[in-house]
């Protein structure tokens, strides 16, 4: 998948080295539109003085920029925080690590994926069910109903089901939907 040059320049302009940077949001979920923003998720490494010194570096970098009408939302967590979230059964960070839309990768990213695979447990069900409940509440709150929370509810439930059945992170709704359709066809 090709992204506008401003996506690459945003990644390149980060103040700290990145373990990885991937695309998330509608692009990862398989329902991006012409006006979709670009959701970049990353993990950065703070220099030693900002880890051990009196002034700790930022645990999270969060910036939203607009370049030539293109909105880019970048969120990067430092390695310590990111690893804690992986150990905390956070499915969202698993989706970031395993996103096939890699903007920055390499050996460290591959090693992180191998480690993250061993962090997948049945407890991730709580993450996905909680997220689905929140999205369903957003759907029910609006009159007339908005489709985006319903899409997110469906996507997150299928992602959670797929993860618990297979141990593999898949966040792309069209692929998940095709898989579910084939399961129901085979079971008929």
C-alpha positions as CSV (number, residue, x, y, z in Angstrom):
1,X,0.0,0.0,0.0
2,X,1.3,3.4,-0.9
3,X,1.0,6.4,1.4
4,X,1.4,10.1,0.7
5,X,5.0,11.4,1.1
6,X,3.9,13.4,4.2
7,X,3.3,10.1,6.1
8,X,6.9,9.2,5.5
9,X,8.2,12.6,6.5
10,X,6.2,12.5,9.7
11,X,7.8,9.2,10.6
12,X,11.2,10.4,9.6
13,X,10.8,13.5,11.7
14,X,10.4,11.8,15.1
15,X,12.8,12.9,17.8
16,X,13.7,9.5,19.0
17,X,14.8,6.2,17.3
18,X,11.8,4.0,16.5
19,X,11.6,0.2,17.2
20,X,8.8,0.2,14.6
21,X,6.1,2.4,13.1
22,X,3.0,0.9,11.5
23,X,-0.3,2.1,10.1
24,X,-3.4,1.6,12.2
25,X,-7.0,2.8,12.1
26,X,-9.2,2.6,9.0
27,X,-6.2,1.7,6.7
28,X,-5.4,-1.4,8.9
29,X,-9.1,-2.2,9.4
30,X,-9.8,-2.3,5.7
31,X,-12.3,0.4,5.4
32,X,-10.3,3.6,4.6
33,X,-12.0,6.1,2.4
34,X,-10.7,9.1,0.4
35,X,-10.9,11.4,3.4
36,X,-9.6,9.0,6.0
37,X,-6.8,10.3,8.2
38,X,-3.6,8.3,8.6
39,X,-3.1,6.8,12.0
40,X,0.6,6.0,12.7
41,X,1.4,4.0,15.8
42,X,5.0,3.5,16.9
43,X,7.3,2.6,19.7
44,X,10.3,4.8,20.4
45,X,13.5,4.4,22.4
46,X,14.5,7.1,24.8
47,X,18.2,7.8,25.3
48,X,19.8,6.6,28.5
49,X,19.9,10.1,30.2
50,X,16.1,10.4,29.7
51,X,15.5,7.0,31.2
52,X,17.8,7.2,34.2
53,X,18.2,11.0,34.6
54,X,16.3,13.5,36.7
55,X,14.2,14.5,33.7
56,X,12.5,11.5,32.3
57,X,11.7,11.6,28.6
58,X,8.1,11.4,27.2
59,X,6.4,8.1,27.7
60,X,4.0,9.1,24.9
61,X,4.4,11.3,21.9
62,X,1.0,12.3,20.5
63,X,0.7,14.7,17.5
64,X,-1.9,15.5,15.0
65,X,-0.8,17.4,11.9
66,X,-2.4,18.4,8.6
67,X,-0.2,18.4,5.4
68,X,-1.9,19.5,2.2
69,X,-5.3,18.6,3.6
70,X,-4.1,15.2,4.8
71,X,-4.5,14.6,8.5
72,X,-1.9,12.5,10.2
73,X,-2.2,11.3,13.8
74,X,0.9,9.8,15.3
75,X,1.1,8.2,18.7
76,X,4.3,6.6,19.9
77,X,5.0,5.1,23.3
78,X,8.5,4.7,24.7
79,X,9.7,1.1,25.0
80,X,9.1,0.8,28.7
81,X,5.4,1.8,28.5
82,X,4.8,-0.2,25.3
83,X,6.2,-3.4,26.8
84,X,4.0,-2.9,29.9
85,X,1.0,-2.5,27.6
86,X,1.8,-5.7,25.8
87,X,2.2,-7.6,29.1
88,X,-1.1,-5.9,30.3
89,X,-3.2,-7.9,27.7
90,X,-3.8,-4.8,25.5
91,X,-5.0,-6.0,22.1
92,X,-4.7,-2.6,20.6
93,X,-0.9,-2.6,20.9
94,X,-0.8,-6.2,19.6
95,X,-2.6,-4.9,16.5
96,X,0.1,-2.2,16.1
97,X,3.0,-4.6,16.4
98,X,1.4,-7.1,14.0
99,X,0.1,-4.5,11.5
100,X,1.2,-5.6,8.0
101,X,1.3,-1.9,7.0
102,X,4.9,-1.3,8.2
103,X,6.4,2.2,7.9
104,X,9.5,1.4,10.0
105,X,10.5,-2.2,10.8
106,X,13.6,-4.3,10.9
107,X,15.3,-6.8,13.2
108,X,14.1,-5.2,16.4
109,X,10.5,-5.1,15.2
110,X,10.7,-8.8,14.2
111,X,12.1,-9.7,17.6
112,X,9.3,-7.7,19.3
113,X,6.7,-9.6,17.2
114,X,8.2,-12.9,18.3
115,X,8.0,-11.8,22.0
116,X,4.5,-10.4,21.6
117,X,3.3,-13.7,20.1
118,X,4.2,-15.3,23.5
119,X,2.1,-12.7,25.3
120,X,-1.2,-13.6,23.7
121,X,-3.6,-15.2,26.2
122,X,-7.3,-15.9,26.7
123,X,-7.3,-12.7,28.8
124,X,-7.2,-10.6,25.6
125,X,-11.0,-11.4,25.4
126,X,-11.5,-8.8,28.1
127,X,-9.9,-6.1,26.0
128,X,-11.9,-6.9,22.9
129,X,-15.2,-7.3,24.8
130,X,-14.7,-4.0,26.6
131,X,-13.9,-2.2,23.4
132,X,-16.9,-3.7,21.7
133,X,-19.2,-2.6,24.6
134,X,-17.9,0.9,24.3
135,X,-18.4,1.1,20.6
136,X,-21.9,-0.4,20.9
137,X,-22.8,2.3,23.5
138,X,-21.6,5.0,21.0
139,X,-23.7,3.4,18.3
140,X,-26.8,3.4,20.6
141,X,-26.2,6.9,21.9
142,X,-26.7,8.7,18.5
143,X,-30.0,9.3,16.7
144,X,-29.9,8.8,13.9
145,X,-27.4,6.0,14.4
146,X,-23.9,6.4,13.1
147,X,-22.4,3.5,11.1
148,X,-18.8,4.0,12.2
149,X,-19.3,2.7,15.8
150,X,-21.2,-0.3,14.5
151,X,-18.4,-1.1,12.0
152,X,-15.8,-0.8,14.8
153,X,-18.0,-3.0,17.1
154,X,-18.2,-5.7,14.4
155,X,-14.5,-5.4,13.6
156,X,-13.2,-5.6,17.1
157,X,-15.5,-8.6,17.9
158,X,-14.2,-10.5,14.8
159,X,-10.6,-9.6,15.7
160,X,-11.0,-10.9,19.2
161,X,-12.7,-14.1,18.1
162,X,-10.0,-14.7,15.5
163,X,-7.2,-14.0,18.0
164,X,-8.6,-16.4,20.6
165,X,-9.3,-19.2,18.0
166,X,-6.0,-18.9,16.2
167,X,-3.5,-17.0,18.3
168,X,-3.0,-14.7,15.3
169,X,-3.7,-11.0,15.2
170,X,-5.9,-10.0,12.2
171,X,-7.5,-6.6,12.3
172,X,-8.7,-6.2,8.7
173,X,-12.5,-6.4,8.6
174,X,-12.8,-7.7,4.9
175,X,-10.4,-10.5,5.6
176,X,-12.1,-11.4,8.9
177,X,-15.5,-11.2,7.3
178,X,-14.5,-13.6,4.5
179,X,-13.0,-16.0,7.1
180,X,-16.2,-15.9,9.1
181,X,-18.3,-16.5,6.0
182,X,-16.2,-19.5,5.1
183,X,-16.5,-21.0,8.6
184,X,-20.3,-20.7,8.4
185,X,-20.3,-22.2,4.9
186,X,-18.1,-25.1,6.0
187,X,-20.3,-25.7,9.1
188,X,-23.5,-25.8,7.0
